[in-house]
């Protein structure tokens, strides 16, 4: 089983940059891309499903490198306030009431939203991860999932910590499942919600399982200054000294990281996840992305949860990433369209450790998105990459493939039950907020 997509404009992401192939053909077999190039004869063409790509572009699936997917349930619940008021006075109070069933339906809602916007892969941090994994497995999407771990108690031994134990259980059950589409990371939530020894215990547990780390880093000036006051060092230096960065790490936000912090991140290959929408909405600030790029750090993009954004639209993040640094520095070269596009695709795949995704390339997993270019905002097509970074809308996404399967096509979901999901989300919200 496979597809042959003909007459299409392919946006590849190769190590030597992005290339645009006009009038090209892409062939898949099972879950793998088996050919990318000019028109040619395919001996077994009748065995495959043929798709005419005239007037369309094929791009790698978008990677949302930092989100809290069930927070779709909290969308527009607490807006226009700073991170600490938002989190401690509003969000945590509702989250105390969430059941695993609520998390399951909130996840399904987020999966619908992400798929329709061309996101094929994401990195999540939340709880009831077992249900998030279940929903993700059913949807066919790809994800690096983690249980957010919080404990400010200073102890020598965290062997009885129910959160770490839950994370371990989830790792054992789900890591590498559904053809490797689901992997499990370990996630100390942030330095202000985890005692240093707790972070060390998480690090040691993750190391035993050869797992990735997902953490919030230096998101607000308060976190930054509290860290200087409490530990005498920046949040990044604090985590570096604990040894967290010895493991492959995804660090979300990084708004206040210093020049020296960036050197530490580069030294340890930490991926920097830029969340421009969330950082702007919570009034946190603007992360030093141009400096991170200059140092050769892998910068990916994320939406953060739908309660601090307020959507899971990676096109908006790409657009913001390409614009806000230019304005803030009065430098139109601060982040170029191509850089923003790579952050949303190949850099995200690399950050999450899905190393056979993020590119339209032979041998890679077929995580790909067809974009309908027959719309006014794509004409004229002087520069397709500019059009994708500056003009594209999530609604231009026509077809979404993950691991060689079509999960979304022209408004229809192949694996998710739209009516059932909307019904259950409304039911859950009536109970939580009614
Ligand atoms: Ni977050």
Boltz pocket constraint, residues with backbone or C-beta under 6 A from the ligand:
constraints:
  - pocket:
      binder: B
      contacts: [[A, 66], [A, 67], [A, 68], [A, 216], [A, 252], [A, 304], [A, 305]]
      max_distance: 6.0
